[in-house]
Amino acid sequence: MEQCDVVVVGAGIAGASVASELAIDHRVLLLEREDAAGYHTTGRSAALFTPTYGPPQIRALTRASADFFAQPDSAFCSTPLIRQRDVMMVAREDQLGTLEHTLAALQRETPVDRLVGSDAEAAQPLLRAGHVAAALMNRDSYDIDVDALHGAWLRQFRARGGRTLLGADVVALERRGDTWRVTTSDTEITAPRVVNAAGAWADELACLAGARPVGLVPKRRTVAVVAVPEGYAGLHDTPMVIDVDEQFFLKPEAGRLLVSPADATPSEPCDARPEEYDIALGIDRVQRAFALEVRRVESAWAGLRSFVEDGLPVVGEDPDLAGFFWLCGQGGYGIQTAPAMSWLAAALLRGEAVPESLLAHGVDPMQLSPARGAARD
Ligand SMILES: Cc1cc2nc3c(=O)[nH]c(=O)nc-3n(C[C@H](O)[C@H](O)[C@H](O)COP(=O)(O)OP(=O)(O)OC[C@H]3O[C@@H](n4cnc5c(N)ncnc54)[C@H](O)[C@@H]3O)c2cc1C
């Protein structure tokens, strides 16, 4: 029987980041069911950092994480974690209301330029002439090197004395007095605290522990990889384009285009696979907006973005079950918010004050608490 201070379940970006943070002053064990730590949602993202995305608390967590991405400690990662990528939200004539509403919300927080359709077409030459009536351009957005980021947290965790067990499926969680007994496929561990960073499986893990689920809904999102059309060789550095109602996105990446119908289909927690229908829908939607005739899909993948009802993450100790700590519901923003989420989670777990650097950006732990209405009803 192994003993430690904290068991973290799930070694995606959430588990790796908080485990590394806690390993500064705790004996931490990180348990992952799969043989590869980033196998599920963390390894399937669109790898974008943008302060324009998501509800206000997500944007606050994103802003609070920005410096970490921009200036990583060289001991943490010797290569850059981000590369600048403009993000342009586009609207047709009938979507201008949403665009103005979005502009009003964002312009207090981050530099956003309003472009007329012809300027949007000049910035992203693949757009069909006349499709876009107006657009919002944010130049403070970035591609994230997710592998480098996740790998750096796992390395830092190890260097701080933490241990990761891969192929360790948590099958039982039992509270005895003030200690958890965690049973995996082939070992038993005791610890006073368990962090639930199980991604799409977070409610299942909670049920194993006897905690009330927070109503997490995993939602499938599909991405297809297609070739850049002939004559558009310079497309690599052009903006990622997102429909203002999130009906599609297109992102230049590694000499190819990532295209998505921005689907959000409720799913059981599982090893998500792309459906032919969603791939076809994504291609249809981007072909309407861009001068693109897709003849072949080079590859495609799907992943689960998990949400509770109000769309905000769930961070904090369970209100009814001592020592059971939630870190889930990151939706479509779990990479760009991971630094701030890990600092918040670690401060709450240590019983410390929430760092000023988070509060200054408007992060509000009460809105993210597992005790709030959306996570309890
Ligand atoms: C298509 C797509 C595009 C996205 N784009 C972006 C983006 O551009 N920017 C951004 O910030 N975010 C994006 N996201 C969201 C982001 O990827 C997620 O929010 C984030 O990866 C969630 O990380 P996680 O660690 O919570 O989950 P996961 O990476 O899924 O990790 C959870 C882990 O827990 C393990 N686990 C579960 N149950 C158990 C158990 N009982 N025992 C042991 N292990 C267990 C699982 O095996 C899994 O590895 C995107 C997601 C998708 C699908």
Ligand as a Chemical Component Dictionary entry (heavy atoms), coordinates in Angstrom:
data_LIG
# 
_chem_comp.id                   LIG 
_chem_comp.type                 NON-POLYMER 
_chem_comp.pdbx_formal_charge   0 
_chem_comp.three_letter_code    LIG 
# 
loop_
_chem_comp_atom.comp_id 
_chem_comp_atom.atom_id 
_chem_comp_atom.alt_atom_id 
_chem_comp_atom.type_symbol 
_chem_comp_atom.charge 
_chem_comp_atom.model_Cartn_x 
_chem_comp_atom.model_Cartn_y 
_chem_comp_atom.model_Cartn_z 
_chem_comp_atom.pdbx_ordinal 
LIG C1  C1  C 0 -11.392 19.649 -31.161 1  
LIG C2  C2  C 0 -10.995 20.377 -29.903 2  
LIG C3  C3  C 0 -10.426 21.635 -30.000 3  
LIG C4  C4  C 0 -10.008 22.310 -28.842 4  
LIG N1  N1  N 0 -9.330  23.488 -28.992 5  
LIG C5  C5  C 0 -8.855  24.110 -27.914 6  
LIG C6  C6  C 0 -8.084  25.294 -28.066 7  
LIG O1  O1  O 0 -7.825  25.744 -29.176 8  
LIG N2  N2  N 0 -7.618  25.913 -26.928 9  
LIG C7  C7  C 0 -7.884  25.414 -25.677 10 
LIG O2  O2  O 0 -7.454  26.026 -24.695 11 
LIG N3  N3  N 0 -8.605  24.283 -25.516 12 
LIG C8  C8  C 0 -9.089  23.615 -26.586 13 
LIG N4  N4  N 0 -9.802  22.470 -26.437 14 
LIG C9  C9  C 0 -10.146 22.022 -25.090 15 
LIG C10 C10 C 0 -8.991  21.357 -24.352 16 
LIG O3  O3  O 0 -8.361  20.429 -25.200 17 
LIG C11 C11 C 0 -9.531  20.691 -23.074 18 
LIG O4  O4  O 0 -10.224 21.641 -22.286 19 
LIG C12 C12 C 0 -8.427  20.099 -22.206 20 
LIG O5  O5  O 0 -7.563  19.296 -22.968 21 
LIG C13 C13 C 0 -9.020  19.274 -21.062 22 
LIG O6  O6  O 0 -7.951  18.682 -20.367 23 
LIG P1  P1  P 0 -8.191  17.617 -19.246 24 
LIG O7  O7  O 0 -6.869  17.312 -18.651 25 
LIG O8  O8  O 0 -9.278  18.084 -18.353 26 
LIG O9  O9  O 0 -8.817  16.332 -20.004 27 
LIG P2  P2  P 0 -8.102  15.104 -20.734 28 
LIG O10 O10 O 0 -6.974  15.539 -21.571 29 
LIG O11 O11 O 0 -9.165  14.322 -21.404 30 
LIG O12 O12 O 0 -7.495  14.278 -19.535 31 
LIG C14 C14 C 0 -8.291  13.539 -18.617 32 
LIG C15 C15 C 0 -7.586  12.220 -18.398 33 
LIG O13 O13 O 0 -8.198  11.521 -17.314 34 
LIG C16 C16 C 0 -8.014  10.146 -17.542 35 
LIG N5  N5  N 0 -8.945  9.385  -16.722 36 
LIG C17 C17 C 0 -10.292 9.447  -16.741 37 
LIG N6  N6  N 0 -10.816 8.597  -15.837 38 
LIG C18 C18 C 0 -9.776  7.972  -15.243 39 
LIG C19 C19 C 0 -9.686  6.970  -14.233 40 
LIG N7  N7  N 0 -10.775 6.425  -13.655 41 
LIG N8  N8  N 0 -8.441  6.548  -13.859 42 
LIG C20 C20 C 0 -7.328  7.085  -14.421 43 
LIG N9  N9  N 0 -7.370  8.028  -15.393 44 
LIG C21 C21 C 0 -8.574  8.475  -15.794 45 
LIG C22 C22 C 0 -8.283  10.013 -19.035 46 
LIG O14 O14 O 0 -7.729  8.825  -19.551 47 
LIG C23 C23 C 0 -7.662  11.294 -19.595 48 
LIG O15 O15 O 0 -6.367  11.079 -20.113 49 
LIG C24 C24 C 0 -10.216 21.741 -27.568 50 
LIG C25 C25 C 0 -10.801 20.472 -27.467 51 
LIG C26 C26 C 0 -11.185 19.793 -28.614 52 
LIG C27 C27 C 0 -11.776 18.417 -28.499 53 
# 
loop_
_chem_comp_bond.comp_id 
_chem_comp_bond.atom_id_1 
_chem_comp_bond.atom_id_2 
_chem_comp_bond.value_order 
_chem_comp_bond.pdbx_ordinal 
LIG C1  C2  SING 1  
LIG C2  C3  SING 2  
LIG C2  C26 DOUB 3  
LIG C3  C4  DOUB 4  
LIG C4  N1  SING 5  
LIG C4  C24 SING 6  
LIG N1  C5  DOUB 7  
LIG C5  C6  SING 8  
LIG C5  C8  SING 9  
LIG C6  O1  DOUB 10 
LIG C6  N2  SING 11 
LIG N2  C7  SING 12 
LIG C7  O2  DOUB 13 
LIG C7  N3  SING 14 
LIG N3  C8  DOUB 15 
LIG C8  N4  SING 16 
LIG N4  C9  SING 17 
LIG N4  C24 SING 18 
LIG C9  C10 SING 19 
LIG C10 O3  SING 20 
LIG C10 C11 SING 21 
LIG C11 O4  SING 22 
LIG C11 C12 SING 23 
LIG C12 O5  SING 24 
LIG C12 C13 SING 25 
LIG C13 O6  SING 26 
LIG O6  P1  SING 27 
LIG P1  O7  DOUB 28 
LIG P1  O8  SING 29 
LIG P1  O9  SING 30 
LIG O9  P2  SING 31 
LIG P2  O10 DOUB 32 
LIG P2  O11 SING 33 
LIG P2  O12 SING 34 
LIG O12 C14 SING 35 
LIG C14 C15 SING 36 
LIG C15 O13 SING 37 
LIG C15 C23 SING 38 
LIG O13 C16 SING 39 
LIG C16 N5  SING 40 
LIG C16 C22 SING 41 
LIG N5  C17 SING 42 
LIG N5  C21 SING 43 
LIG C17 N6  DOUB 44 
LIG N6  C18 SING 45 
LIG C18 C19 SING 46 
LIG C18 C21 DOUB 47 
LIG C19 N7  SING 48 
LIG C19 N8  DOUB 49 
LIG N8  C20 SING 50 
LIG C20 N9  DOUB 51 
LIG N9  C21 SING 52 
LIG C22 O14 SING 53 
LIG C22 C23 SING 54 
LIG C23 O15 SING 55 
LIG C24 C25 DOUB 56 
LIG C25 C26 SING 57 
LIG C26 C27 SING 58 
# 
